[in-house]
């Protein structure tokens, strides 16, 4: 990945957003005809651009810093990696590597984080979710970091399903219906998950120098390139809870509980001004009314995920009995256990 100093302007269509950048990314490119929810420009910053934030850069706060500043802009810093200034209207993100950090860290780790702040400042609410195509609709997985969203997504990818997005989800309303928009065309996995579910687990790029998690490009034929109606959302259990679970369950949850889960899985939780909080609640309430929510329970261990995938696919089709079974794993007879029922054990 080359330096941000390139004079060429690159244009991408990602998460339904048109991104213009000084930096070449391995993201889907944008065409002039494509419509977008928002426009965001990423530009290389200089020492002068970040001089007003020197007191934040030199503070004793370790790790991650997020500060909303007078005038409405937001300053972000990941120690030893990158710093960003997201302008008040969210249309422009100034970024700069720290301590010689490689530009791949921006693409594979921090781009989505900075973009999410820009979108919040444009009035768009991003979700922390992974989304896959099942038949002609999208289903999503909600859960905090380390809960296994990407690993479950990889199990679907291995079975032939197309991936919409990993980690960051943008939902657009079209004719009153929620549409999940396609993401970066990449998936982030730990080495054991990559070895279990990907054809070439050595192909990925480290997210940053301090982690073994890698970002893997998804083959073009296995990516969903257009938005799809978002039908169901599944809430993943905490990793510790899975150690006490011995069977697979899919349990419906109430609309109120779904609102709480959507709020918990909002991106950019550090931005807490009143206007944003009101918008978050309205967004979560509307989406919870449009999308059915379910809580997953399943045991620890990667070897359980193929059975979980089958249970989820069967659950989606049972919810739509008039739709023919057309997914690859169902066409070839790889059905979920017939003893499975909604809210029951397998």
N, C-alpha and C positions, 0 to 999 in steps of 0.2 A: 504494500500500500504506500503510495507516494506521499510526499509532504503536502501540508495544507497551503504551501506557498504557490502552488500551480495557478497561473493566471487564467486558465480555462474555467468557464462556468459550467457546472454539471447539473443536470436536472433529473429528478427522480419522482416517482409516484409511489408513495408508501403510506400505509394506514389511511388512505383516502386524502392525503395531503400532498401538495406539490412542493417539493423541497429543491431549492437552488443552493449549490454549495461550491466553495473554492476547492473542496476535496473530492477526489473520485472515490465513490463507495461502490460496493458490490450489491446494489439495490436495484429493484425494477426501475427502468428508465421511464420518463414521462414523455408524452407526446403533446403537441400543442392543442389537440382536440379534446384531451381528457379534462373532465370537470373535476373540481376538487373542493373539499370542505374548507380548506384554508391554504394559505401560502406562507412558507417559513424559509428564511434565508439563513444559511450557516456561513459565517465569514471568519477568516483567521484574524485573531486579535494580536496586538502588540503590547509591549510593556506600558506604553502610554494609555492604551485603552483600559488597562486594569489598574492603573495607578490610584484611582479613587477607592479601590478595594484593598489597598495595601494593609490597612489596619486589620482587615478580616483575614488576609493571607498570612499575616505574621502573628495572629492570635494563638493562644495556647490550645484552642479547640482542635482535637485530633480528628482524623478521618474525614467525615462528610460534613460540609457546612452548606446550609441553605438559608439565605436572608433576603426578605423583601425589603427594598430600600425606598427612601423618599423619592417620589416621582413615579413609583410603580414598577420599576425593574426588579429583577430577581438575580441575585448572585449565587452561583453554585460552585463548590470546590470539592474535589476528591483528592485528598493529600497524595502528592507525588505522581498524580495521574493527569488531571485536567482541571481547568477552571472555565466558567462560563458566565456571561452576562446576558440574560434574556430580557430584551427591551420590553417596556411596559405594555405595548399592544401585542406582544407575542410574535411579531412579524420578522424579527431579526435576532439571531443568536450569535454572539461573539464568543469564540472559543480559543483556548490556547493550551498546548501541552505543558506539563510541569516536569522538571528534572529529566528532560530528554525522553519523555514517555512516547512510545511508538504510536503512530496514527491508527493502527489496528484496534487499539483500546477504545478509540472513539467510535468506530463502526460497530464493534462487537459487544461493547459494554455500556457506553455512556450516551450514545446517540439517542436511544429511546428515552432515557431519563431526561435529557435536556429538551427533547422534542415535546415530551409530556407537559413540561412546565410552560413551554410556548403555547401549547394548545389550551391549557387551562386559562392562560391569559387572553386567549381569543374566545373564551366562553365555551370550550369543548371539554367534555369530561372523559378522560381516558380510564380504562379499567385494567387491572392487573389480572390477565387471563390468558389461557391458551385455547385456541379454537380450531376445530376440524370439521370437514365436510362429511356428513352421513346422508346418502341419497342426494336430495336436492336442497338440503337445508344445512345450517350450521349449528353445532352444539359447542358449548364452552365449558372450561374447567376453571374454577375459582379456588384460590388458596395462596397463602403467603409464600415467601421464598423458602425453599427446601421442602415444600409440601409435595412436590413431585408432579407438577402440572406438565412440564416439558417431557418428563420421562413417560407419562401416560400418553402424551401426544405422539411420542416416538413409537409407542406400541401400535397406535393407529396408523402411523406412517408406514411401518413395516408391513401391515396387513393390506396396504393398497389405498388407503384413504388419502385424500388431498388435504394438506395443511393450509389454513387461512393465515394464522398468526400465532406466534409464540411470545408470551410475556406481556405485550402491550396490545390492547384491543380498543378500537374506535368503532362506535355504533352510530350509524346514520339513520334517521327516520325518513322513509320513502312511502308516500301514500299511507301514512299512519302506522307503518310496520317497521320494526327494528331490523336493520341490515348490518351484519358483521362485515367489516372491510378488511381486505387482505393486507398483510404486513410486509416484513422485510425479506421473506424468502429464506430465513435462516432459523435454526433451532439451537438452543443452548443445553448442553448435556455434560454430566460428569462422566469420567472414563468408563465406569461399569455400565451405565445406561447406554452409552454410545456403542460399546462392545456387544451388548445384548440386542440392540435394535437397528443399528445402522450397518450398511454393507461395507463401509470404509471408515472405521472409527479413528484412524490416524489422520484423516483429512482436515480436521477442525483446527481453528486458530484459538489460542488461549485468550480468555476474556481480559485478563491482566496478569502481570508477573506473579501475583500472590495466590493464584487459584489454579486448580487442575481442570476446572470447568472450561469447555471449549465451545466455540460457535461453529456450527456446521451449515454449509449451504445446502439447500434442498433442491433436488433436481427439478428442472422446469416442469416436467410432466407430472410431478407429484405436488405441485403448488396450485392452490386455487387462486386464480388471477382476478376474479371478479367477486363483488360482494354477494352474500347469500342471506336469506332470512334467518335470523337467530331464533331458534325454537325452544331450546332447553339449555339450562345452566346447571352444572353439577358442582357441589361444594366438596372439596377434598378434606379428609380427616387430617388432623395433626400427625406427624410422624410417630410420636410417642404413643398415640392412641392406637395406631395400627399394630403395635406389638401385642395388644390385648385382644385383637379381633381374630376370629378363626374362620369366618365365612364372608361372602360378598352380599351386601345389601344395597338397595337403591330405595331411599325413602323420600316421599314428597315432603316439602316444607311449605309453610304458610307464606302468603304474600308479605306479611310483616317481617318474617324471618329472612325472606329474600332481600328485602330492603336493607336490613342490617348487614347481610353478607356483601351486598353491592357497595355499601358505604365502607365496609372494612377493606374491600379490595379496590379502592380508588387509588389512582396514581397520584404522586406529588402530595402526599398527606401533610407536608409541612406548610402548605399554603392554606391558611385558615381565616381569611377575611370573610366578613359577613356575606358579601355578595356571592362568593364562591360556595360557602356552606349552604346557602339557600338553593343555589343551582344544583349542587350535589344531591340534595334531598329530593328536589323535583325530578331530576334525571333518574335516580334510583327508584323512586315511587312509580314512575311511568314504565320503566323497564321491567320492574317486578310485576306489573299488571299485564304486560305483553308476553312475558317469557315464563314458562313453567320451571320451577326450581326443585332440585332434588339433592339430598345429602348422600354421599357415598360412604360406605364402610367396607373395608377390605384389608386383608392381612399384609404385613410387611413382606418384602421379597419380590424381586423382579419377575420371578417365575409365575407369580399370581396375575401379572398384568394381562397376558393374553386372555385369560378367563374373564377378567374384569372388562376388557374391551368387548368381548363377545356379549357379555351381559348388558353393557350399555347400548350396543347396537341393537340387540333384540328388544331392549326397553324402548328405544326410539321407534322401532317399527310397530311394536305393540301399541304405542301411543297414536299411530297413524295406520289403522288396520286396512284402509282402502288402498294403501300404496304398495305396489309390488316390491318384492325384495330384489334390489338391483345391485347392492354393494358387492364388490368382488368376493369377499369372504362368505357371503350368503349365497351368491350364485353357484359357488363351487361346493355347497353343502356343508360349509363350516358353521353350523348353527350353534347358538347358545343352547345350553341344557334346557330341554322342554319343561323341566320342573320349575324354571324361574318364573316368578310372577312379580309384579310391582310390589315393592315394600316387602319382599320375601327373601329368604336365604337361598343361595345356590350350594 
